[in-house]
Amino acid sequence: MSDMNALSPRDRLIVGLDVSSRQEAEAIVTELGDEVGFYKIGYQLGFAGGLPLVGELTRMGKKVFLDLKLHDIANTVEKGIESIAGLGAAMTTIHAYPQVMRAAAKAADGTNLCVLGVTVLTSLSDEDLRESGYGGSVSDLVELRARQAADAGIGGIVASAQEAALVGALLAPGMALVTPGIRPAGSEAGDQKRVVTPGDALRNGSTHLVVARPIIAAPDRLAAARAILAEMQDA
């Protein structure tokens, strides 16, 4: 991922397989065909028998973002990252605490796994952070975590595109900036509080976009994916 500018929209779009069965996930992959080359597997599918899909999708020529948001003592994180790399995942997530990021960077060194630090979940607001005991704003914490991620040497961060322009300059060359909470114009925000359109996300500096509900819940998933790819191409 050394040259993010060379990535095509197909390389940048990550479709979230946020479903509860392997059968449904496989049906989505089949329906989207060659249009989509990158998929996210998170808790919902992973703990419903979806982990073997990491290897299967990889053998099909797809990339997989295994979104498990690890956060534990250094040794446990290291062993977890080693196992995730062994599955063949292209990306995975940890919570962006310095000790966790340093342990993950050590474990991922020499592998093809891009470790992403989750800065602040896109469902959280300034008020949510205050309730959790943080004194600053969302943007303050995202900026701090971005600096710490670059210092730790991990592959990138996860942040809302609303913060992308702020943190992009803080990242080392080649680091990924992955944005969830993407919603095409006119779609429902759902439980996300910091959402943007695909075009705005790319213009703000995001390198990869995670899209789930706007595609997998659409009446015509292939048409929805194509529309988002077209918007990304225009941007």
C-alpha positions as CSV (number, residue, x, y, z in Angstrom):
1,M,0.0,0.0,0.0
2,S,2.9,2.3,-0.7
3,D,1.2,4.3,-3.4
4,M,-2.3,5.2,-2.3
5,N,-2.8,7.6,-5.3
6,A,-2.5,4.7,-7.7
7,L,-5.5,2.8,-6.3
8,S,-8.6,2.4,-8.4
9,P,-12.1,2.9,-7.0
10,R,-12.4,-0.9,-6.9
11,D,-9.2,-1.1,-4.8
12,R,-10.6,1.6,-2.4
13,L,-14.2,0.3,-1.9
14,I,-14.6,-2.2,1.0
15,V,-18.0,-3.7,1.2
16,G,-19.0,-4.7,4.8
17,L,-20.5,-8.2,5.0
18,D,-22.5,-7.2,8.0
19,V,-24.8,-10.3,7.9
20,S,-25.4,-13.1,10.3
21,S,-24.7,-16.2,8.2
22,R,-22.0,-17.4,5.9
23,Q,-24.6,-18.4,3.4
24,E,-25.9,-14.8,3.1
25,A,-22.4,-13.5,2.8
26,E,-21.5,-15.9,0.0
27,A,-24.7,-14.9,-1.8
28,I,-23.7,-11.2,-1.6
29,V,-20.2,-11.9,-2.9
30,T,-21.7,-13.9,-5.8
31,E,-24.2,-11.1,-6.6
32,L,-21.5,-8.4,-6.6
33,G,-19.1,-10.5,-8.7
34,D,-16.1,-8.8,-10.2
35,E,-17.4,-5.3,-9.4
36,V,-16.2,-5.6,-5.8
37,G,-12.7,-6.9,-4.8
38,F,-12.5,-6.0,-1.1
39,Y,-14.8,-7.2,1.7
40,K,-15.0,-6.5,5.5
41,I,-15.8,-9.3,8.0
42,G,-16.6,-8.1,11.5
43,Y,-18.0,-9.4,14.7
44,Q,-21.5,-10.2,13.3
45,L,-20.3,-12.5,10.5
46,G,-17.0,-13.6,12.1
47,F,-18.7,-15.1,15.2
48,A,-21.4,-16.7,13.0
49,G,-19.0,-19.0,11.2
50,G,-17.5,-16.4,8.8
51,L,-13.8,-16.6,9.7
52,P,-13.1,-19.4,7.1
53,L,-14.3,-16.9,4.5
54,V,-11.1,-14.9,4.9
55,G,-9.1,-17.7,3.3
56,E,-11.8,-18.5,0.8
57,L,-12.2,-15.0,-0.4
58,T,-8.4,-14.6,-0.6
59,R,-8.2,-17.7,-2.8
60,M,-10.8,-16.1,-5.1
61,G,-8.6,-13.1,-5.6
62,K,-10.4,-10.8,-3.2
63,K,-9.0,-8.9,-0.3
64,V,-10.4,-9.1,3.2
65,F,-10.5,-6.6,6.0
66,L,-11.0,-8.5,9.3
67,D,-12.4,-5.9,11.6
68,L,-12.0,-7.2,15.1
69,K,-10.7,-4.1,16.9
70,L,-8.2,-5.9,19.2
71,H,-7.4,-4.3,22.5
72,D,-5.4,-6.3,25.1
73,I,-2.0,-6.7,26.7
74,A,0.9,-6.6,24.3
75,N,1.6,-10.4,24.2
76,T,-2.1,-11.2,23.5
77,V,-2.3,-8.6,20.8
78,E,0.9,-9.9,19.2
79,K,-0.3,-13.4,19.1
80,G,-3.7,-12.3,17.7
81,I,-2.1,-10.3,14.9
82,E,0.1,-13.2,14.0
83,S,-2.9,-15.5,13.7
84,I,-4.8,-12.9,11.6
85,A,-1.9,-12.6,9.3
86,G,-1.9,-16.4,9.0
87,L,-5.5,-16.3,7.8
88,G,-4.5,-14.2,4.8
89,A,-6.3,-11.0,5.8
90,A,-5.1,-7.8,4.0
91,M,-6.3,-5.5,6.8
92,T,-7.3,-5.7,10.4
93,T,-8.1,-3.3,13.3
94,I,-6.9,-2.6,16.8
95,H,-7.9,0.2,19.1
96,A,-5.4,3.0,18.7
97,Y,-3.8,2.9,22.1
98,P,0.0,3.3,21.9
99,Q,0.9,0.1,23.7
100,V,-1.5,-1.9,21.5
101,M,-0.3,-0.3,18.3
102,R,3.4,-1.0,19.1
103,A,2.6,-4.6,19.8
104,A,0.6,-5.0,16.6
105,A,3.3,-3.3,14.5
106,K,5.9,-5.7,15.9
107,A,3.7,-8.7,15.0
108,A,2.8,-7.5,11.5
109,D,6.4,-6.7,10.6
110,G,7.4,-8.8,7.6
111,T,3.8,-9.8,6.7
112,N,1.4,-8.5,4.1
113,L,-1.1,-7.5,6.9
114,C,-2.0,-3.8,7.2
115,V,-2.8,-3.0,10.8
116,L,-5.2,-0.1,11.3
117,G,-5.7,1.8,14.5
118,V,-9.3,2.8,15.3
119,T,-9.1,6.4,16.4
120,V,-12.7,7.2,17.5
121,L,-15.7,5.1,16.5
122,T,-17.9,7.0,14.0
123,S,-20.9,6.4,16.2
124,L,-19.4,8.6,19.0
125,S,-19.9,12.4,19.5
126,D,-18.1,14.9,21.7
127,E,-20.8,14.3,24.3
128,D,-20.3,10.5,24.2
129,L,-16.5,11.0,24.8
130,R,-17.3,13.2,27.8
131,E,-19.5,10.5,29.2
132,S,-16.6,8.0,28.7
133,G,-14.2,10.2,30.7
134,Y,-12.3,12.0,27.9
135,G,-11.8,15.7,28.3
136,G,-11.3,16.8,24.7
137,S,-13.3,16.7,21.6
138,V,-13.6,14.0,19.0
139,S,-11.2,15.8,16.7
140,D,-8.7,16.3,19.5
141,L,-8.6,12.6,20.2
142,V,-8.5,11.6,16.6
143,E,-5.5,13.9,16.0
144,L,-3.7,12.5,19.0
145,R,-4.3,8.9,17.9
146,A,-3.2,9.7,14.3
147,R,0.1,11.0,15.6
148,Q,0.6,8.0,17.9
149,A,-0.2,5.6,15.0
150,A,2.4,7.2,12.8
151,D,4.9,7.0,15.7
152,A,4.1,3.3,16.3
153,G,4.7,2.3,12.7
154,I,1.3,0.6,11.9
155,G,-0.2,0.5,8.5
156,G,-2.9,3.2,8.9
157,I,-5.9,4.4,10.9
158,V,-9.7,4.3,10.8
159,A,-11.3,7.7,11.1
160,S,-14.4,9.6,9.9
161,A,-13.8,11.5,6.7
162,Q,-14.8,14.6,8.7
163,E,-11.4,14.2,10.4
164,A,-9.5,13.0,7.3
165,A,-8.4,16.4,6.2
166,L,-7.2,17.2,9.7
167,V,-5.2,14.0,10.2
168,G,-3.9,13.2,6.7
169,A,-0.9,15.4,7.1
170,L,0.0,13.7,10.4
171,L,0.3,10.2,8.7
172,A,3.5,8.8,7.3
173,P,3.7,8.4,3.5
174,G,1.9,5.2,2.4
175,M,-0.3,4.9,5.5
176,A,-4.0,4.0,4.8
177,L,-6.8,6.2,6.0
178,V,-9.9,4.0,6.1
179,T,-13.3,5.7,6.5
180,P,-16.5,3.9,7.7
181,G,-19.8,5.7,8.0
182,I,-20.1,6.3,4.2
183,R,-23.5,7.1,3.0
184,P,-24.5,8.1,-0.6
185,A,-26.4,11.3,-0.9
186,G,-30.0,10.9,0.3
187,S,-29.5,7.7,2.3
188,E,-30.2,7.1,6.0
189,A,-27.4,7.8,8.5
190,G,-28.6,5.0,10.8
191,D,-26.6,4.8,14.1
192,Q,-23.6,6.7,12.6
193,K,-23.2,10.3,13.8
194,R,-20.2,11.4,11.6
195,V,-21.2,10.4,8.1
196,V,-20.1,11.7,4.6
197,T,-20.7,10.8,1.0
198,P,-18.1,8.7,-1.0
199,G,-17.0,11.7,-3.0
200,D,-16.5,13.9,0.0
201,A,-14.5,11.2,1.8
202,L,-12.1,10.8,-1.1
203,R,-11.7,14.6,-1.6
204,N,-11.0,14.9,2.2
205,G,-8.1,12.4,1.9
206,S,-9.5,9.0,2.7
207,T,-7.8,6.1,0.9
208,H,-10.4,3.4,1.5
209,L,-14.1,3.6,2.1
210,V,-16.2,1.0,4.1
211,V,-19.7,0.7,2.9
212,A,-22.2,-1.8,4.3
213,R,-25.9,-1.1,4.6
214,P,-26.2,1.2,1.5
215,I,-25.1,-1.8,-0.6
216,I,-26.1,-5.0,1.2
217,A,-29.5,-3.7,2.2
218,A,-30.3,-2.3,-1.3
219,P,-32.9,-3.9,-3.5
220,D,-30.3,-4.2,-6.2
221,R,-26.9,-4.6,-4.6
222,L,-25.0,-4.6,-7.8
223,A,-26.5,-1.4,-9.0
224,A,-25.9,0.2,-5.6
225,A,-22.2,-0.8,-5.7
226,R,-21.8,0.5,-9.2
227,A,-23.4,3.8,-8.3
228,I,-21.0,4.2,-5.4
229,L,-18.0,3.2,-7.6
230,A,-19.1,5.8,-10.2
231,E,-19.3,8.5,-7.5
232,M,-15.8,7.5,-6.3
233,Q,-14.5,7.7,-9.9
234,D,-15.9,11.2,-10.4
235,A,-14.1,12.3,-7.2
